[in-house]
């Protein structure tokens, strides 16, 4: 297991074996969130621009304004945050 920390957060990263192959488990111990990503999902992160992650982090806990359209993360990644 690898732990990464900065002034904002701490995450742990570990390689795990599943019935469907290897995954990378990323956990936020402070928030209690965890995700397991397969190699293709990890590769898809490399296709993104810095702006994609900036938009993602603009409201890290979800939309905080009335009238904001909540959309799946896959929309943000696949379409660069623009409506398809």
Residue pairs with C-beta under 8 A, 6 or more apart in sequence:
1 12
1 13
1 14
2 12
2 13
2 14
3 10
3 11
3 12
3 13
4 10
4 11
4 12
4 13
5 11
9 28
9 30
10 28
10 29
10 30
11 26
11 27
11 28
11 29
12 25
12 26
12 27
12 29
13 24
13 25
13 26
13 27
14 24
14 25
14 27
15 22
15 23
15 24
15 25
16 22
16 23
16 24
16 25
16 36
17 23
18 36
20 38
21 38
21 39
22 38
22 39
23 36
23 37
23 38
24 36
24 37
24 42
25 34
25 35
25 36
26 34
26 35
26 36
26 37
27 33
27 34
28 34
44 77
47 77
48 77
49 80
51 80
52 76
52 77
52 80
52 81
55 76
55 81
56 73
56 76
59 68
62 70
63 69
63 70
75 81
75 84
78 84
